[in-house]
Amino acid sequence: MSLADNKFIKIINRFEDSLLVVILSSMIVLAVYQIISRNLFGEGIVWIDPLLRTLVLWVGLSGAVVATRTDNHIRIDIFTKYFPPHLFKYVQRIAYLFTLFVCLLIAWHATRFVYSEYVYQTIAFSGIPAWVTALIIPVSFSLIAFRYVLLILSPYERQIVPDGDS
C-alpha cells in the first residue's frame, strides 16, 4: 500500500482541503459584507479588517501545507537542471531532510512565540487572544514537516523536464 492510498492520509488531506475552503469562503463573505456595509451604511464592523488580515495568514499557511502534499511548493530547481537523473532521487531526499529541519526549527520557535502571547495575554482584536490567531504558524510548519517526512519516505514522482522546468 502506498502512502497516497493510506486512509489516515486521505482524512488529513480532506480536512486540509475543507479548512482552505472554509477560510477562503469566510474571507470572501466577510470582505463583501464589509464593502457593502461601508458603502451603503457608512460604517462597517470594526473587527472584520483585522480578522481578514489574520485569515490571509491562515489561508496562506494552510495553502503551503496543501502544496507540500504533492511537492508543489516554491523551490529552486538547480538540482533538476545540473544533476543526472539517477542521482536526483538522493539529492532530493537530502533537500527534503534539510527542509524538514528548517520547518521543525520554525515550528519550535513559533510555538515559543505563541506561548509568550499566551503568557502576556496579548489581545489581537475584539477580545480574541493573539495566541489563538498565531496558532496556525506552529501548526502549519509542523504539518509541513510531517509532509516532508512522508516525502522522504516516499517521494512524489515528478516529471523531470529536460530544460530544468518542472
Phi and psi in radians as a Rosetta constraint file:
Dihedral C 1 N 2 CA 2 C 2 CIRCULARHARMONIC -1.470 0.35
Dihedral N 2 CA 2 C 2 N 3 CIRCULARHARMONIC 2.897 0.35
Dihedral C 2 N 3 CA 3 C 3 CIRCULARHARMONIC -1.143 0.35
Dihedral N 3 CA 3 C 3 N 4 CIRCULARHARMONIC -0.533 0.35
Dihedral C 3 N 4 CA 4 C 4 CIRCULARHARMONIC -1.175 0.35
Dihedral N 4 CA 4 C 4 N 5 CIRCULARHARMONIC -0.440 0.35
Dihedral C 4 N 5 CA 5 C 5 CIRCULARHARMONIC -1.612 0.35
Dihedral N 5 CA 5 C 5 N 6 CIRCULARHARMONIC -0.057 0.35
Dihedral C 5 N 6 CA 6 C 6 CIRCULARHARMONIC -1.149 0.35
Dihedral N 6 CA 6 C 6 N 7 CIRCULARHARMONIC 2.261 0.35
Dihedral C 6 N 7 CA 7 C 7 CIRCULARHARMONIC -1.110 0.35
Dihedral N 7 CA 7 C 7 N 8 CIRCULARHARMONIC -0.704 0.35
Dihedral C 7 N 8 CA 8 C 8 CIRCULARHARMONIC -1.098 0.35
Dihedral N 8 CA 8 C 8 N 9 CIRCULARHARMONIC -0.752 0.35
Dihedral C 8 N 9 CA 9 C 9 CIRCULARHARMONIC -1.124 0.35
Dihedral N 9 CA 9 C 9 N 10 CIRCULARHARMONIC -0.683 0.35
Dihedral C 9 N 10 CA 10 C 10 CIRCULARHARMONIC -1.111 0.35
Dihedral N 10 CA 10 C 10 N 11 CIRCULARHARMONIC -0.660 0.35
Dihedral C 10 N 11 CA 11 C 11 CIRCULARHARMONIC -1.142 0.35
Dihedral N 11 CA 11 C 11 N 12 CIRCULARHARMONIC -0.764 0.35
Dihedral C 11 N 12 CA 12 C 12 CIRCULARHARMONIC -1.065 0.35
Dihedral N 12 CA 12 C 12 N 13 CIRCULARHARMONIC -0.778 0.35
Dihedral C 12 N 13 CA 13 C 13 CIRCULARHARMONIC -1.044 0.35
Dihedral N 13 CA 13 C 13 N 14 CIRCULARHARMONIC -0.769 0.35
Dihedral C 13 N 14 CA 14 C 14 CIRCULARHARMONIC -1.110 0.35
Dihedral N 14 CA 14 C 14 N 15 CIRCULARHARMONIC -0.718 0.35
Dihedral C 14 N 15 CA 15 C 15 CIRCULARHARMONIC -1.103 0.35
Dihedral N 15 CA 15 C 15 N 16 CIRCULARHARMONIC -0.776 0.35
Dihedral C 15 N 16 CA 16 C 16 CIRCULARHARMONIC -1.074 0.35
Dihedral N 16 CA 16 C 16 N 17 CIRCULARHARMONIC -0.778 0.35
Dihedral C 16 N 17 CA 17 C 17 CIRCULARHARMONIC -1.102 0.35
Dihedral N 17 CA 17 C 17 N 18 CIRCULARHARMONIC -0.738 0.35
Dihedral C 17 N 18 CA 18 C 18 CIRCULARHARMONIC -1.128 0.35
Dihedral N 18 CA 18 C 18 N 19 CIRCULARHARMONIC -0.725 0.35
Dihedral C 18 N 19 CA 19 C 19 CIRCULARHARMONIC -1.050 0.35
Dihedral N 19 CA 19 C 19 N 20 CIRCULARHARMONIC -0.759 0.35
Dihedral C 19 N 20 CA 20 C 20 CIRCULARHARMONIC -1.086 0.35
Dihedral N 20 CA 20 C 20 N 21 CIRCULARHARMONIC -0.756 0.35
Dihedral C 20 N 21 CA 21 C 21 CIRCULARHARMONIC -1.098 0.35
Dihedral N 21 CA 21 C 21 N 22 CIRCULARHARMONIC -0.778 0.35
Dihedral C 21 N 22 CA 22 C 22 CIRCULARHARMONIC -1.123 0.35
Dihedral N 22 CA 22 C 22 N 23 CIRCULARHARMONIC -0.790 0.35
Dihedral C 22 N 23 CA 23 C 23 CIRCULARHARMONIC -1.128 0.35
Dihedral N 23 CA 23 C 23 N 24 CIRCULARHARMONIC -0.840 0.35
Dihedral C 23 N 24 CA 24 C 24 CIRCULARHARMONIC -1.139 0.35
Dihedral N 24 CA 24 C 24 N 25 CIRCULARHARMONIC -0.703 0.35
Dihedral C 24 N 25 CA 25 C 25 CIRCULARHARMONIC -1.105 0.35
Dihedral N 25 CA 25 C 25 N 26 CIRCULARHARMONIC -0.741 0.35
Dihedral C 25 N 26 CA 26 C 26 CIRCULARHARMONIC -1.079 0.35
Dihedral N 26 CA 26 C 26 N 27 CIRCULARHARMONIC -0.724 0.35
Dihedral C 26 N 27 CA 27 C 27 CIRCULARHARMONIC -1.076 0.35
Dihedral N 27 CA 27 C 27 N 28 CIRCULARHARMONIC -0.768 0.35
Dihedral C 27 N 28 CA 28 C 28 CIRCULARHARMONIC -1.133 0.35
Dihedral N 28 CA 28 C 28 N 29 CIRCULARHARMONIC -0.838 0.35
Dihedral C 28 N 29 CA 29 C 29 CIRCULARHARMONIC -1.083 0.35
Dihedral N 29 CA 29 C 29 N 30 CIRCULARHARMONIC -0.811 0.35
Dihedral C 29 N 30 CA 30 C 30 CIRCULARHARMONIC -1.147 0.35
Dihedral N 30 CA 30 C 30 N 31 CIRCULARHARMONIC -0.710 0.35
Dihedral C 30 N 31 CA 31 C 31 CIRCULARHARMONIC -1.153 0.35
Dihedral N 31 CA 31 C 31 N 32 CIRCULARHARMONIC -0.750 0.35
Dihedral C 31 N 32 CA 32 C 32 CIRCULARHARMONIC -1.123 0.35
Dihedral N 32 CA 32 C 32 N 33 CIRCULARHARMONIC -0.766 0.35
Dihedral C 32 N 33 CA 33 C 33 CIRCULARHARMONIC -1.037 0.35
Dihedral N 33 CA 33 C 33 N 34 CIRCULARHARMONIC -0.772 0.35
Dihedral C 33 N 34 CA 34 C 34 CIRCULARHARMONIC -1.108 0.35
Dihedral N 34 CA 34 C 34 N 35 CIRCULARHARMONIC -0.729 0.35
Dihedral C 34 N 35 CA 35 C 35 CIRCULARHARMONIC -1.132 0.35
Dihedral N 35 CA 35 C 35 N 36 CIRCULARHARMONIC -0.836 0.35
Dihedral C 35 N 36 CA 36 C 36 CIRCULARHARMONIC -1.107 0.35
Dihedral N 36 CA 36 C 36 N 37 CIRCULARHARMONIC -0.743 0.35
Dihedral C 36 N 37 CA 37 C 37 CIRCULARHARMONIC -1.084 0.35
Dihedral N 37 CA 37 C 37 N 38 CIRCULARHARMONIC -0.740 0.35
Dihedral C 37 N 38 CA 38 C 38 CIRCULARHARMONIC -1.217 0.35
Dihedral N 38 CA 38 C 38 N 39 CIRCULARHARMONIC -0.698 0.35
Dihedral C 38 N 39 CA 39 C 39 CIRCULARHARMONIC -1.322 0.35
Dihedral N 39 CA 39 C 39 N 40 CIRCULARHARMONIC -0.648 0.35
Dihedral C 39 N 40 CA 40 C 40 CIRCULARHARMONIC -1.541 0.35
Dihedral N 40 CA 40 C 40 N 41 CIRCULARHARMONIC -0.667 0.35
Dihedral C 40 N 41 CA 41 C 41 CIRCULARHARMONIC -1.917 0.35
Dihedral N 41 CA 41 C 41 N 42 CIRCULARHARMONIC -0.092 0.35
Dihedral C 41 N 42 CA 42 C 42 CIRCULARHARMONIC 1.412 0.35
Dihedral N 42 CA 42 C 42 N 43 CIRCULARHARMONIC -0.011 0.35
Dihedral C 42 N 43 CA 43 C 43 CIRCULARHARMONIC -2.727 0.35
Dihedral N 43 CA 43 C 43 N 44 CIRCULARHARMONIC 2.606 0.35
Dihedral C 43 N 44 CA 44 C 44 CIRCULARHARMONIC -2.018 0.35
Dihedral N 44 CA 44 C 44 N 45 CIRCULARHARMONIC -3.029 0.35
Dihedral C 44 N 45 CA 45 C 45 CIRCULARHARMONIC -1.495 0.35
Dihedral N 45 CA 45 C 45 N 46 CIRCULARHARMONIC 2.268 0.35
Dihedral C 45 N 46 CA 46 C 46 CIRCULARHARMONIC -1.060 0.35
Dihedral N 46 CA 46 C 46 N 47 CIRCULARHARMONIC -0.689 0.35
Dihedral C 46 N 47 CA 47 C 47 CIRCULARHARMONIC -1.470 0.35
Dihedral N 47 CA 47 C 47 N 48 CIRCULARHARMONIC -0.106 0.35
Dihedral C 47 N 48 CA 48 C 48 CIRCULARHARMONIC -1.197 0.35
Dihedral N 48 CA 48 C 48 N 49 CIRCULARHARMONIC -0.729 0.35
Dihedral C 48 N 49 CA 49 C 49 CIRCULARHARMONIC -1.081 0.35
Dihedral N 49 CA 49 C 49 N 50 CIRCULARHARMONIC -0.867 0.35
Dihedral C 49 N 50 CA 50 C 50 CIRCULARHARMONIC -1.147 0.35
Dihedral N 50 CA 50 C 50 N 51 CIRCULARHARMONIC -0.546 0.35
Dihedral C 50 N 51 CA 51 C 51 CIRCULARHARMONIC -1.137 0.35
Dihedral N 51 CA 51 C 51 N 52 CIRCULARHARMONIC -0.725 0.35
Dihedral C 51 N 52 CA 52 C 52 CIRCULARHARMONIC -1.098 0.35
Dihedral N 52 CA 52 C 52 N 53 CIRCULARHARMONIC -0.696 0.35
Dihedral C 52 N 53 CA 53 C 53 CIRCULARHARMONIC -1.085 0.35
Dihedral N 53 CA 53 C 53 N 54 CIRCULARHARMONIC -0.710 0.35
Dihedral C 53 N 54 CA 54 C 54 CIRCULARHARMONIC -1.150 0.35
Dihedral N 54 CA 54 C 54 N 55 CIRCULARHARMONIC -0.717 0.35
Dihedral C 54 N 55 CA 55 C 55 CIRCULARHARMONIC -1.175 0.35
Dihedral N 55 CA 55 C 55 N 56 CIRCULARHARMONIC -0.509 0.35
Dihedral C 55 N 56 CA 56 C 56 CIRCULARHARMONIC -1.090 0.35
Dihedral N 56 CA 56 C 56 N 57 CIRCULARHARMONIC -0.757 0.35
Dihedral C 56 N 57 CA 57 C 57 CIRCULARHARMONIC -1.068 0.35
Dihedral N 57 CA 57 C 57 N 58 CIRCULARHARMONIC -0.783 0.35
Dihedral C 57 N 58 CA 58 C 58 CIRCULARHARMONIC -1.126 0.35
Dihedral N 58 CA 58 C 58 N 59 CIRCULARHARMONIC -0.766 0.35
Dihedral C 58 N 59 CA 59 C 59 CIRCULARHARMONIC -1.234 0.35
Dihedral N 59 CA 59 C 59 N 60 CIRCULARHARMONIC -0.600 0.35
Dihedral C 59 N 60 CA 60 C 60 CIRCULARHARMONIC -1.149 0.35
Dihedral N 60 CA 60 C 60 N 61 CIRCULARHARMONIC -0.815 0.35
Dihedral C 60 N 61 CA 61 C 61 CIRCULARHARMONIC -1.257 0.35
Dihedral N 61 CA 61 C 61 N 62 CIRCULARHARMONIC -0.614 0.35
Dihedral C 61 N 62 CA 62 C 62 CIRCULARHARMONIC -1.150 0.35
Dihedral N 62 CA 62 C 62 N 63 CIRCULARHARMONIC -0.662 0.35
Dihedral C 62 N 63 CA 63 C 63 CIRCULARHARMONIC -1.134 0.35
Dihedral N 63 CA 63 C 63 N 64 CIRCULARHARMONIC -0.618 0.35
Dihedral C 63 N 64 CA 64 C 64 CIRCULARHARMONIC -1.129 0.35
Dihedral N 64 CA 64 C 64 N 65 CIRCULARHARMONIC -0.674 0.35
Dihedral C 64 N 65 CA 65 C 65 CIRCULARHARMONIC -1.112 0.35
Dihedral N 65 CA 65 C 65 N 66 CIRCULARHARMONIC -0.781 0.35
Dihedral C 65 N 66 CA 66 C 66 CIRCULARHARMONIC -1.149 0.35
Dihedral N 66 CA 66 C 66 N 67 CIRCULARHARMONIC -0.678 0.35
Dihedral C 66 N 67 CA 67 C 67 CIRCULARHARMONIC -1.131 0.35
Dihedral N 67 CA 67 C 67 N 68 CIRCULARHARMONIC -0.568 0.35
Dihedral C 67 N 68 CA 68 C 68 CIRCULARHARMONIC -1.207 0.35
Dihedral N 68 CA 68 C 68 N 69 CIRCULARHARMONIC -0.447 0.35
Dihedral C 68 N 69 CA 69 C 69 CIRCULARHARMONIC -0.944 0.35
Dihedral N 69 CA 69 C 69 N 70 CIRCULARHARMONIC -0.767 0.35
Dihedral C 69 N 70 CA 70 C 70 CIRCULARHARMONIC -1.938 0.35
Dihedral N 70 CA 70 C 70 N 71 CIRCULARHARMONIC 0.346 0.35
Dihedral C 70 N 71 CA 71 C 71 CIRCULARHARMONIC 1.062 0.35
Dihedral N 71 CA 71 C 71 N 72 CIRCULARHARMONIC 0.698 0.35
Dihedral C 71 N 72 CA 72 C 72 CIRCULARHARMONIC -1.958 0.35
Dihedral N 72 CA 72 C 72 N 73 CIRCULARHARMONIC 0.631 0.35
Dihedral C 72 N 73 CA 73 C 73 CIRCULARHARMONIC -1.648 0.35
Dihedral N 73 CA 73 C 73 N 74 CIRCULARHARMONIC 3.096 0.35
Dihedral C 73 N 74 CA 74 C 74 CIRCULARHARMONIC -1.141 0.35
Dihedral N 74 CA 74 C 74 N 75 CIRCULARHARMONIC 2.357 0.35
Dihedral C 74 N 75 CA 75 C 75 CIRCULARHARMONIC -2.593 0.35
Dihedral N 75 CA 75 C 75 N 76 CIRCULARHARMONIC 2.835 0.35
Dihedral C 75 N 76 CA 76 C 76 CIRCULARHARMONIC -1.848 0.35
Dihedral N 76 CA 76 C 76 N 77 CIRCULARHARMONIC 1.998 0.35
Dihedral C 76 N 77 CA 77 C 77 CIRCULARHARMONIC -1.608 0.35
Dihedral N 77 CA 77 C 77 N 78 CIRCULARHARMONIC 0.603 0.35
Dihedral C 77 N 78 CA 78 C 78 CIRCULARHARMONIC -1.127 0.35
Dihedral N 78 CA 78 C 78 N 79 CIRCULARHARMONIC -0.538 0.35
Dihedral C 78 N 79 CA 79 C 79 CIRCULARHARMONIC -1.167 0.35
Dihedral N 79 CA 79 C 79 N 80 CIRCULARHARMONIC -0.703 0.35
Dihedral C 79 N 80 CA 80 C 80 CIRCULARHARMONIC -1.246 0.35
Dihedral N 80 CA 80 C 80 N 81 CIRCULARHARMONIC -0.389 0.35
Dihedral C 80 N 81 CA 81 C 81 CIRCULARHARMONIC -1.508 0.35
Dihedral N 81 CA 81 C 81 N 82 CIRCULARHARMONIC -0.635 0.35
Dihedral C 81 N 82 CA 82 C 82 CIRCULARHARMONIC -1.937 0.35
Dihedral N 82 CA 82 C 82 N 83 CIRCULARHARMONIC -0.163 0.35
Dihedral C 82 N 83 CA 83 C 83 CIRCULARHARMONIC -1.781 0.35
Dihedral N 83 CA 83 C 83 N 84 CIRCULARHARMONIC 2.477 0.35
Dihedral C 83 N 84 CA 84 C 84 CIRCULARHARMONIC -1.144 0.35
Dihedral N 84 CA 84 C 84 N 85 CIRCULARHARMONIC 2.602 0.35
Dihedral C 84 N 85 CA 85 C 85 CIRCULARHARMONIC -0.990 0.35
Dihedral N 85 CA 85 C 85 N 86 CIRCULARHARMONIC -0.565 0.35
Dihedral C 85 N 86 CA 86 C 86 CIRCULARHARMONIC -1.257 0.35
Dihedral N 86 CA 86 C 86 N 87 CIRCULARHARMONIC -0.377 0.35
Dihedral C 86 N 87 CA 87 C 87 CIRCULARHARMONIC -1.638 0.35
Dihedral N 87 CA 87 C 87 N 88 CIRCULARHARMONIC -0.283 0.35
Dihedral C 87 N 88 CA 88 C 88 CIRCULARHARMONIC -1.022 0.35
Dihedral N 88 CA 88 C 88 N 89 CIRCULARHARMONIC -0.707 0.35
Dihedral C 88 N 89 CA 89 C 89 CIRCULARHARMONIC -1.036 0.35
Dihedral N 89 CA 89 C 89 N 90 CIRCULARHARMONIC -0.675 0.35
Dihedral C 89 N 90 CA 90 C 90 CIRCULARHARMONIC -1.315 0.35
Dihedral N 90 CA 90 C 90 N 91 CIRCULARHARMONIC -0.724 0.35
Dihedral C 90 N 91 CA 91 C 91 CIRCULARHARMONIC -1.124 0.35
Dihedral N 91 CA 91 C 91 N 92 CIRCULARHARMONIC -0.678 0.35
Dihedral C 91 N 92 CA 92 C 92 CIRCULARHARMONIC -1.080 0.35
Dihedral N 92 CA 92 C 92 N 93 CIRCULARHARMONIC -0.737 0.35
Dihedral C 92 N 93 CA 93 C 93 CIRCULARHARMONIC -1.173 0.35
Dihedral N 93 CA 93 C 93 N 94 CIRCULARHARMONIC -0.613 0.35
Dihedral C 93 N 94 CA 94 C 94 CIRCULARHARMONIC -1.136 0.35
Dihedral N 94 CA 94 C 94 N 95 CIRCULARHARMONIC -0.730 0.35
Dihedral C 94 N 95 CA 95 C 95 CIRCULARHARMONIC -1.119 0.35
Dihedral N 95 CA 95 C 95 N 96 CIRCULARHARMONIC -0.704 0.35
Dihedral C 95 N 96 CA 96 C 96 CIRCULARHARMONIC -1.085 0.35
Dihedral N 96 CA 96 C 96 N 97 CIRCULARHARMONIC -0.728 0.35
Dihedral C 96 N 97 CA 97 C 97 CIRCULARHARMONIC -1.107 0.35
Dihedral N 97 CA 97 C 97 N 98 CIRCULARHARMONIC -0.757 0.35
Dihedral C 97 N 98 CA 98 C 98 CIRCULARHARMONIC -1.066 0.35
Dihedral N 98 CA 98 C 98 N 99 CIRCULARHARMONIC -0.796 0.35
Dihedral C 98 N 99 CA 99 C 99 CIRCULARHARMONIC -1.124 0.35
Dihedral N 99 CA 99 C 99 N 100 CIRCULARHARMONIC -0.649 0.35
Dihedral C 99 N 100 CA 100 C 100 CIRCULARHARMONIC -1.021 0.35
Dihedral N 100 CA 100 C 100 N 101 CIRCULARHARMONIC -0.824 0.35
Dihedral C 100 N 101 CA 101 C 101 CIRCULARHARMONIC -1.144 0.35
Dihedral N 101 CA 101 C 101 N 102 CIRCULARHARMONIC -0.675 0.35
Dihedral C 101 N 102 CA 102 C 102 CIRCULARHARMONIC -1.112 0.35
Dihedral N 102 CA 102 C 102 N 103 CIRCULARHARMONIC -0.767 0.35
Dihedral C 102 N 103 CA 103 C 103 CIRCULARHARMONIC -1.111 0.35
Dihedral N 103 CA 103 C 103 N 104 CIRCULARHARMONIC -0.710 0.35
Dihedral C 103 N 104 CA 104 C 104 CIRCULARHARMONIC -1.134 0.35
Dihedral N 104 CA 104 C 104 N 105 CIRCULARHARMONIC -0.666 0.35
Dihedral C 104 N 105 CA 105 C 105 CIRCULARHARMONIC -1.119 0.35
Dihedral N 105 CA 105 C 105 N 106 CIRCULARHARMONIC -0.784 0.35
Dihedral C 105 N 106 CA 106 C 106 CIRCULARHARMONIC -1.120 0.35
Dihedral N 106 CA 106 C 106 N 107 CIRCULARHARMONIC -0.738 0.35
Dihedral C 106 N 107 CA 107 C 107 CIRCULARHARMONIC -1.070 0.35
Dihedral N 107 CA 107 C 107 N 108 CIRCULARHARMONIC -0.709 0.35
Dihedral C 107 N 108 CA 108 C 108 CIRCULARHARMONIC -1.083 0.35
Dihedral N 108 CA 108 C 108 N 109 CIRCULARHARMONIC -0.870 0.35
Dihedral C 108 N 109 CA 109 C 109 CIRCULARHARMONIC -1.237 0.35
Dihedral N 109 CA 109 C 109 N 110 CIRCULARHARMONIC -0.565 0.35
Dihedral C 109 N 110 CA 110 C 110 CIRCULARHARMONIC -1.158 0.35
Dihedral N 110 CA 110 C 110 N 111 CIRCULARHARMONIC -0.630 0.35
Dihedral C 110 N 111 CA 111 C 111 CIRCULARHARMONIC -1.108 0.35
Dihedral N 111 CA 111 C 111 N 112 CIRCULARHARMONIC -0.729 0.35
Dihedral C 111 N 112 CA 112 C 112 CIRCULARHARMONIC -1.090 0.35
Dihedral N 112 CA 112 C 112 N 113 CIRCULARHARMONIC -0.700 0.35
Dihedral C 112 N 113 CA 113 C 113 CIRCULARHARMONIC -1.106 0.35
Dihedral N 113 CA 113 C 113 N 114 CIRCULARHARMONIC -0.824 0.35
Dihedral C 113 N 114 CA 114 C 114 CIRCULARHARMONIC -1.067 0.35
Dihedral N 114 CA 114 C 114 N 115 CIRCULARHARMONIC -0.713 0.35
Dihedral C 114 N 115 CA 115 C 115 CIRCULARHARMONIC -1.100 0.35
Dihedral N 115 CA 115 C 115 N 116 CIRCULARHARMONIC -0.713 0.35
Dihedral C 115 N 116 CA 116 C 116 CIRCULARHARMONIC -1.160 0.35
Dihedral N 116 CA 116 C 116 N 117 CIRCULARHARMONIC -0.623 0.35
Dihedral C 116 N 117 CA 117 C 117 CIRCULARHARMONIC -1.129 0.35
Dihedral N 117 CA 117 C 117 N 118 CIRCULARHARMONIC -0.634 0.35
Dihedral C 117 N 118 CA 118 C 118 CIRCULARHARMONIC -1.179 0.35
Dihedral N 118 CA 118 C 118 N 119 CIRCULARHARMONIC -0.800 0.35
Dihedral C 118 N 119 CA 119 C 119 CIRCULARHARMONIC -1.112 0.35
Dihedral N 119 CA 119 C 119 N 120 CIRCULARHARMONIC -0.763 0.35
Dihedral C 119 N 120 CA 120 C 120 CIRCULARHARMONIC -1.472 0.35
Dihedral N 120 CA 120 C 120 N 121 CIRCULARHARMONIC -0.022 0.35
Dihedral C 120 N 121 CA 121 C 121 CIRCULARHARMONIC 0.912 0.35
Dihedral N 121 CA 121 C 121 N 122 CIRCULARHARMONIC 0.799 0.35
Dihedral C 121 N 122 CA 122 C 122 CIRCULARHARMONIC -1.213 0.35
Dihedral N 122 CA 122 C 122 N 123 CIRCULARHARMONIC 2.424 0.35
Dihedral C 122 N 123 CA 123 C 123 CIRCULARHARMONIC -1.794 0.35
Dihedral N 123 CA 123 C 123 N 124 CIRCULARHARMONIC 2.252 0.35
Dihedral C 123 N 124 CA 124 C 124 CIRCULARHARMONIC -1.407 0.35
Dihedral N 124 CA 124 C 124 N 125 CIRCULARHARMONIC -0.982 0.35
Dihedral C 124 N 125 CA 125 C 125 CIRCULARHARMONIC -2.918 0.35
Dihedral N 125 CA 125 C 125 N 126 CIRCULARHARMONIC 2.618 0.35
Dihedral C 125 N 126 CA 126 C 126 CIRCULARHARMONIC 0.812 0.35
Dihedral N 126 CA 126 C 126 N 127 CIRCULARHARMONIC 0.676 0.35
Dihedral C 126 N 127 CA 127 C 127 CIRCULARHARMONIC 1.402 0.35
Dihedral N 127 CA 127 C 127 N 128 CIRCULARHARMONIC 0.006 0.35
Dihedral C 127 N 128 CA 128 C 128 CIRCULARHARMONIC -1.421 0.35
Dihedral N 128 CA 128 C 128 N 129 CIRCULARHARMONIC 2.194 0.35
Dihedral C 128 N 129 CA 129 C 129 CIRCULARHARMONIC -1.122 0.35
Dihedral N 129 CA 129 C 129 N 130 CIRCULARHARMONIC 2.491 0.35
Dihedral C 129 N 130 CA 130 C 130 CIRCULARHARMONIC -1.123 0.35
Dihedral N 130 CA 130 C 130 N 131 CIRCULARHARMONIC -0.526 0.35
Dihedral C 130 N 131 CA 131 C 131 CIRCULARHARMONIC -1.130 0.35
Dihedral N 131 CA 131 C 131 N 132 CIRCULARHARMONIC -0.537 0.35
Dihedral C 131 N 132 CA 132 C 132 CIRCULARHARMONIC -1.177 0.35
Dihedral N 132 CA 132 C 132 N 133 CIRCULARHARMONIC -0.722 0.35
Dihedral C 132 N 133 CA 133 C 133 CIRCULARHARMONIC -1.244 0.35
Dihedral N 133 CA 133 C 133 N 134 CIRCULARHARMONIC -0.496 0.35
Dihedral C 133 N 134 CA 134 C 134 CIRCULARHARMONIC -1.579 0.35
Dihedral N 134 CA 134 C 134 N 135 CIRCULARHARMONIC -0.068 0.35
Dihedral C 134 N 135 CA 135 C 135 CIRCULARHARMONIC -1.058 0.35
Dihedral N 135 CA 135 C 135 N 136 CIRCULARHARMONIC -0.459 0.35
Dihedral C 135 N 136 CA 136 C 136 CIRCULARHARMONIC -1.114 0.35
Dihedral N 136 CA 136 C 136 N 137 CIRCULARHARMONIC -0.464 0.35
Dihedral C 136 N 137 CA 137 C 137 CIRCULARHARMONIC -1.162 0.35
Dihedral N 137 CA 137 C 137 N 138 CIRCULARHARMONIC -0.988 0.35
Dihedral C 137 N 138 CA 138 C 138 CIRCULARHARMONIC -1.175 0.35
Dihedral N 138 CA 138 C 138 N 139 CIRCULARHARMONIC -0.595 0.35
Dihedral C 138 N 139 CA 139 C 139 CIRCULARHARMONIC -1.132 0.35
Dihedral N 139 CA 139 C 139 N 140 CIRCULARHARMONIC -0.825 0.35
Dihedral C 139 N 140 CA 140 C 140 CIRCULARHARMONIC -1.173 0.35
Dihedral N 140 CA 140 C 140 N 141 CIRCULARHARMONIC -0.714 0.35
Dihedral C 140 N 141 CA 141 C 141 CIRCULARHARMONIC -1.217 0.35
Dihedral N 141 CA 141 C 141 N 142 CIRCULARHARMONIC -0.520 0.35
Dihedral C 141 N 142 CA 142 C 142 CIRCULARHARMONIC -1.182 0.35
Dihedral N 142 CA 142 C 142 N 143 CIRCULARHARMONIC -0.721 0.35
Dihedral C 142 N 143 CA 143 C 143 CIRCULARHARMONIC -1.169 0.35
Dihedral N 143 CA 143 C 143 N 144 CIRCULARHARMONIC -0.647 0.35
Dihedral C 143 N 144 CA 144 C 144 CIRCULARHARMONIC -1.129 0.35
Dihedral N 144 CA 144 C 144 N 145 CIRCULARHARMONIC -0.715 0.35
Dihedral C 144 N 145 CA 145 C 145 CIRCULARHARMONIC -1.068 0.35
Dihedral N 145 CA 145 C 145 N 146 CIRCULARHARMONIC -0.730 0.35
Dihedral C 145 N 146 CA 146 C 146 CIRCULARHARMONIC -1.055 0.35
Dihedral N 146 CA 146 C 146 N 147 CIRCULARHARMONIC -0.733 0.35
Dihedral C 146 N 147 CA 147 C 147 CIRCULARHARMONIC -1.092 0.35
Dihedral N 147 CA 147 C 147 N 148 CIRCULARHARMONIC -0.650 0.35
Dihedral C 147 N 148 CA 148 C 148 CIRCULARHARMONIC -1.231 0.35
Dihedral N 148 CA 148 C 148 N 149 CIRCULARHARMONIC -0.558 0.35
Dihedral C 148 N 149 CA 149 C 149 CIRCULARHARMONIC -1.063 0.35
Dihedral N 149 CA 149 C 149 N 150 CIRCULARHARMONIC -0.767 0.35
Dihedral C 149 N 150 CA 150 C 150 CIRCULARHARMONIC -1.118 0.35
Dihedral N 150 CA 150 C 150 N 151 CIRCULARHARMONIC -0.679 0.35
Dihedral C 150 N 151 CA 151 C 151 CIRCULARHARMONIC -1.193 0.35
Dihedral N 151 CA 151 C 151 N 152 CIRCULARHARMONIC -0.601 0.35
Dihedral C 151 N 152 CA 152 C 152 CIRCULARHARMONIC -1.149 0.35
Dihedral N 152 CA 152 C 152 N 153 CIRCULARHARMONIC -0.734 0.35
Dihedral C 152 N 153 CA 153 C 153 CIRCULARHARMONIC -1.247 0.35
Dihedral N 153 CA 153 C 153 N 154 CIRCULARHARMONIC -0.672 0.35
Dihedral C 153 N 154 CA 154 C 154 CIRCULARHARMONIC -2.555 0.35
Dihedral N 154 CA 154 C 154 N 155 CIRCULARHARMONIC 1.509 0.35
Dihedral C 154 N 155 CA 155 C 155 CIRCULARHARMONIC -1.076 0.35
Dihedral N 155 CA 155 C 155 N 156 CIRCULARHARMONIC 2.524 0.35
Dihedral C 155 N 156 CA 156 C 156 CIRCULARHARMONIC -1.214 0.35
Dihedral N 156 CA 156 C 156 N 157 CIRCULARHARMONIC 2.258 0.35
Dihedral C 156 N 157 CA 157 C 157 CIRCULARHARMONIC -1.352 0.35
Dihedral N 157 CA 157 C 157 N 158 CIRCULARHARMONIC 1.998 0.35
Dihedral C 157 N 158 CA 158 C 158 CIRCULARHARMONIC -1.904 0.35
Dihedral N 158 CA 158 C 158 N 159 CIRCULARHARMONIC 2.631 0.35
Dihedral C 158 N 159 CA 159 C 159 CIRCULARHARMONIC -1.389 0.35
Dihedral N 159 CA 159 C 159 N 160 CIRCULARHARMONIC 2.204 0.35
Dihedral C 159 N 160 CA 160 C 160 CIRCULARHARMONIC -1.678 0.35
Dihedral N 160 CA 160 C 160 N 161 CIRCULARHARMONIC 2.005 0.35
Dihedral C 160 N 161 CA 161 C 161 CIRCULARHARMONIC -1.521 0.35
Dihedral N 161 CA 161 C 161 N 162 CIRCULARHARMONIC 2.387 0.35
Dihedral C 161 N 162 CA 162 C 162 CIRCULARHARMONIC -0.941 0.35
Dihedral N 162 CA 162 C 162 N 163 CIRCULARHARMONIC -0.585 0.35
Dihedral C 162 N 163 CA 163 C 163 CIRCULARHARMONIC -1.446 0.35
Dihedral N 163 CA 163 C 163 N 164 CIRCULARHARMONIC 0.019 0.35
Dihedral C 163 N 164 CA 164 C 164 CIRCULARHARMONIC 1.739 0.35
Dihedral N 164 CA 164 C 164 N 165 CIRCULARHARMONIC -0.155 0.35
Dihedral C 164 N 165 CA 165 C 165 CIRCULARHARMONIC -1.432 0.35
Dihedral N 165 CA 165 C 165 N 166 CIRCULARHARMONIC 2.520 0.35
